[in-house]
Amino acid sequence: MTSDADDARLLAEARAGSRLALSRLIDRHQQAVRGFLRRVAADREEADDLAQETFVTAWTQLSSWRGQSSVRAWLLGIAWRKARSSGRSMFRRMARDRAWSEAEALIPASQVSAEDRLALERAMGGLNLQQRAAVALCLAEDYSHAEAAGILGLPLGTLKSQVLRGRAKLLEVLEAQP
């Protein structure tokens, strides 16, 4: 288990030039960053590329972390900005080409049938980018609304409405399934 104090110490060492400290930070947080991006990006390969870009950006912007959030939240914020800047067209193209491959993580696979999992993937693919990110952080990643708002750079009220609307759309689509 990681602690914020350990992360802050490692980040300070990385700022001083320690590649080992940066490597340890990446090891600690890459699963969370990749998991978030895989839920948001809709394409596993693109998510992995964005995760790599996230850590490169973190390396080049070590001085931008001010300690106002956890290192993980800072990294997820970078990841969100990378996903958003990769272009809305990518998300539209990916929605046309294939269903969102990581939506099954929202509900344990052992509790849903393959048909239900596919329905959830299609439903997640129908959400707009901001709703998908808000739902992924709050419902799948278990971040509080305030934490997710900080990661996504949204006002708290906007984040709450995105989660509410996204959840309502998911329920609407899933309840309409035969």
C-alpha positions as CSV (number, residue, x, y, z in Angstrom):
1,M,0.0,0.0,0.0
2,T,1.3,3.4,-0.9
3,S,1.2,6.5,1.3
4,D,0.9,10.1,0.2
5,A,4.1,10.9,2.3
6,D,6.1,8.2,0.4
7,D,4.8,9.5,-2.9
8,A,5.7,13.0,-2.0
9,R,9.2,11.9,-1.0
10,L,9.7,9.9,-4.2
11,L,8.4,12.9,-6.2
12,A,10.9,15.2,-4.5
13,E,13.7,12.7,-5.3
14,A,12.5,12.5,-8.9
15,R,12.6,16.3,-9.1
16,A,16.2,16.1,-7.9
17,G,17.0,13.8,-10.9
18,S,16.4,10.3,-9.5
19,R,15.2,8.1,-12.2
20,L,14.8,5.3,-9.7
21,A,12.4,7.4,-7.7
22,L,10.3,8.2,-10.8
23,S,10.4,4.5,-11.7
24,R,9.0,3.6,-8.3
25,L,6.2,6.2,-8.7
26,I,5.3,4.8,-12.1
27,D,5.3,1.2,-10.6
28,R,3.0,2.4,-7.8
29,H,0.5,4.2,-10.0
30,Q,0.6,2.8,-13.5
31,Q,-2.2,0.2,-12.9
32,A,-4.6,3.0,-11.7
33,V,-3.6,5.2,-14.6
34,R,-3.9,2.5,-17.2
35,G,-7.2,1.2,-15.7
36,F,-8.7,4.7,-15.8
37,L,-7.6,5.3,-19.4
38,R,-8.8,1.9,-20.5
39,R,-12.3,2.8,-19.2
40,V,-12.2,6.3,-20.8
41,A,-10.4,5.7,-24.1
42,A,-12.5,2.8,-25.4
43,D,-9.4,1.2,-27.0
44,R,-6.9,-0.7,-25.0
45,E,-3.9,0.1,-27.2
46,E,-4.7,3.8,-27.3
47,A,-5.2,3.8,-23.5
48,D,-1.7,2.2,-23.1
49,D,-0.2,4.8,-25.4
50,L,-1.9,7.6,-23.4
51,A,-0.7,6.0,-20.2
52,Q,2.9,6.1,-21.5
53,E,2.4,9.7,-22.6
54,T,1.0,10.5,-19.1
55,F,4.2,9.3,-17.4
56,V,6.4,11.1,-19.9
57,T,4.5,14.3,-19.3
58,A,4.7,13.8,-15.5
59,W,8.5,13.4,-15.8
60,T,8.8,16.7,-17.8
61,Q,6.4,18.5,-15.5
62,L,7.5,17.3,-12.1
63,S,7.5,20.9,-10.8
64,S,3.8,21.3,-11.6
65,W,2.8,19.1,-8.7
66,R,2.0,21.4,-5.8
67,G,1.0,18.9,-3.1
68,Q,-2.6,20.0,-3.2
69,S,-3.7,16.5,-4.2
70,S,-2.3,13.0,-4.0
71,V,0.3,12.1,-6.6
72,R,-2.2,9.6,-8.0
73,A,-4.8,12.2,-8.4
74,W,-2.2,14.5,-10.1
75,L,-1.3,11.7,-12.5
76,L,-5.0,10.9,-13.3
77,G,-5.5,14.6,-14.0
78,I,-2.6,14.4,-16.5
79,A,-4.1,11.2,-18.0
80,W,-7.5,12.9,-18.3
81,R,-6.0,15.8,-20.2
82,K,-4.1,13.4,-22.5
83,A,-7.3,11.5,-23.2
84,R,-9.3,14.6,-23.9
85,S,-6.6,16.1,-26.1
86,S,-6.2,13.0,-28.1
87,G,-9.4,14.1,-29.9
88,R,-13.0,13.6,-29.7
89,S,-12.9,12.1,-33.2
90,M,-10.9,9.2,-31.9
91,F,-13.7,8.4,-29.5
92,R,-16.3,8.6,-32.1
93,R,-14.2,6.4,-34.5
94,M,-13.6,3.9,-31.8
95,A,-17.3,3.8,-30.9
96,R,-18.1,3.0,-34.5
97,D,-15.4,0.4,-34.9
98,R,-15.8,-1.6,-31.7
99,A,-17.5,-1.7,-28.3
100,W,-15.7,-0.3,-25.3
101,S,-13.5,-3.2,-24.3
102,E,-13.0,-2.4,-20.6
103,A,-16.5,-1.6,-19.4
104,E,-16.8,-5.1,-17.8
105,A,-14.6,-3.8,-15.0
106,L,-17.6,-1.7,-13.7
107,I,-19.3,-4.9,-12.6
108,P,-17.4,-8.0,-11.6
109,A,-17.4,-10.4,-14.5
110,S,-18.5,-13.3,-12.3
111,Q,-21.8,-11.5,-11.6
112,V,-22.9,-10.7,-15.2
113,S,-23.6,-12.8,-18.3
114,A,-21.7,-12.2,-21.5
115,E,-24.9,-10.6,-23.0
116,D,-25.2,-8.2,-20.1
117,R,-21.5,-7.3,-20.3
118,L,-21.9,-6.5,-24.0
119,A,-25.0,-4.5,-23.3
120,L,-23.0,-2.5,-20.7
121,E,-20.2,-1.9,-23.2
122,R,-22.6,-0.6,-25.8
123,A,-24.3,1.6,-23.2
124,M,-20.9,3.0,-22.0
125,G,-20.0,3.7,-25.7
126,G,-23.2,5.8,-26.0
127,L,-22.1,8.2,-23.2
128,N,-20.3,11.4,-24.1
129,L,-16.6,11.6,-23.2
130,Q,-17.1,13.6,-20.0
131,Q,-19.9,11.4,-18.8
132,R,-17.8,8.3,-19.5
133,A,-14.9,9.7,-17.5
134,A,-17.1,10.8,-14.6
135,V,-18.8,7.4,-14.4
136,A,-15.5,5.6,-14.7
137,L,-13.9,7.6,-11.8
138,C,-16.9,7.7,-9.5
139,L,-18.5,4.3,-10.1
140,A,-15.7,2.1,-11.2
141,E,-12.7,3.7,-9.5
142,D,-14.6,4.7,-6.4
143,Y,-13.4,8.3,-6.3
144,S,-15.5,10.8,-4.4
145,H,-17.3,13.4,-6.5
146,A,-14.9,16.0,-5.2
147,E,-11.8,14.0,-6.1
148,A,-13.2,13.2,-9.6
149,A,-14.0,16.8,-10.1
150,G,-10.4,17.7,-9.3
151,I,-9.0,15.1,-11.6
152,L,-11.2,16.1,-14.5
153,G,-10.9,19.8,-13.8
154,L,-14.6,20.3,-13.6
155,P,-16.7,22.2,-11.1
156,L,-18.2,19.9,-8.5
157,G,-21.8,20.5,-9.6
158,T,-20.9,19.7,-13.2
159,L,-19.2,16.5,-12.2
160,K,-22.2,15.4,-10.1
161,S,-24.6,16.1,-13.0
162,Q,-22.3,14.2,-15.4
163,V,-22.4,11.2,-13.1
164,L,-26.1,11.4,-12.6
165,R,-26.8,11.8,-16.3
166,G,-24.4,9.1,-17.3
167,R,-25.8,6.6,-14.7
168,A,-29.4,7.4,-15.9
169,K,-28.4,6.8,-19.5
170,L,-26.8,3.5,-18.6
171,L,-29.8,2.4,-16.7
172,E,-32.2,3.5,-19.5
173,V,-30.3,1.5,-22.1
174,L,-29.8,-1.5,-19.9
175,E,-33.4,-1.6,-18.8
176,A,-34.5,-1.5,-22.4
177,Q,-32.5,-4.6,-23.2
178,P,-34.7,-7.7,-23.7
